[in-house]
């Protein structure tokens, strides 16, 4: 009867694993995808002054505009400022002086450039005045 040490078995397994890893096919370069695939944003609004993650995110696509209740308006506003949410001109709106904070957040890409945005607004009216249609999301809205 032949006995093989545990060290020899481990060595053989490691060698076999390394060999099999070399044989694994390497992924091909990613297809750039359809036009506009490099422009997408996941948008959300949370109640309060911190991002809770409880609000559902909405995927905004802009070629063609979809995935958002006011996608065409939001895409046009973002296109005018090259995807910079902070560059959207403020609307001339009177908002109540009620403190009911909301946190708006977005992440994704605009024409291949990364987008990360989080801002706290004193209430929903102030958020909509500053961000236009971008965070005008459907469903239950924080007040």
N, C-alpha and C positions, 0 to 999 in steps of 0.2 A: 504494500500500500504506500502511495506517495502522498506526502504532506506538503502543502504550499503555505508559506508564511503569509500573514495578513499584509505585510509590507509589500510583498511581491504582487499580490492581487490588486492592491491600491495603485501601484505603479502601472500595472497593465491597464487598469481602467482609465487612469489619467491619460495614458498614451492613446488609447482607443478614442477617448472623448476628444482629444486634441485633433486627431486624424479626421474624425467625423466632422468637426467644426470647420476644418479646411475644405471639406467636400461640399459643405452647404452652399447653395447658390446665393450669390450676393444680389441684393435688390437692385433693380435697374434704376436709372435716374428717374425721379418723379416727373410725370407728365405735367406740364404747367396747367393743364385743365382748360375748361372753357373760358372764353373771355370774361373778365370780371372776377375770376376765382381768387384773385389776390386782393379783392376788396370785400370785406365782411366785418361786421361788428356784432358782438353779443352785448345787448343793452339791458339794464335793470335799474329799478328804483326801489330802495328800501326805506322803511319808516325809521326815523331817528337820525342820530348823528354818526352812526357807525354802520359799516356794511355788514349786515347780518347774514346775507346769503339766503334769506328766506324768500325773497322775491324771485319769481321765475324769470329767466333770461329770455330775451327775444333776439333771434338771429336776423339781422338786417343785411340783405344782399341788394346790390345796386345795379346789376347788369343781367337781367332786368330787375327793377325794384320789386322786392317781395319780402315776406316774412315779418312784416311790421304793419300795423294798421294804417299808417300814413307813410308808407315806404317811399313813394314818389317825392313827396314834400321833403322828407328827411334826407333822401339822397341828393336832391337839388341843393338843399341848404349846406350839406357837407361838401358837395362838389364846389360850391362857391368859395369855400374857405380851405380847400385842399385837405379835407378830412380833419381839420383842427376844430374840435368842438368849442374850445375857448374862443375861437375866431368868429363864431356866429354872432351877428349883430344883435344887440339887445332890442327887444320889442318895446315900444312905448306903451306900457300897460300900468294901470294902477292896481297894486296888489294890497290886500288887507295886511295890517301890521299884526298878524296872528303868528305866534311862534309854534309851528308844527313842522319840525325839521324833516327833510327827506335827503337821502344820499343817492345821488345818481352815479352810476358806474358803467363803463364801457371798456371792452378790450377786443382786440382783433387786428385787422390790417386795413390800411387805406392805400390802394395802389401799390401794394407790396411793402409799405412802411408800417412798422408796428404802432398800434394805438393803445394807450393805457390812460384812462381818465377816471377820476373819482372827485366829486365835489359835493359839499354839503350846502343845501339851500335852506333858508329859514321857513319856507313853505312851498307847496306845489306850484302856486302862482308864480313865485319868483323863479323857480326852476324852468317853467315853461317860457317865461319872458326872456330868460338868458339862453336857453338851448333850443328854442323853436319847436319843431316837430320831432326832433330826435328822440326825446324821452316821452312823447305822447303815446304811451303804451296802452293797450286794451286791458280789460279785466278790472278787478277791484283796485282802486287808486288810493294811496295814502292821502289823507287830507292835511 
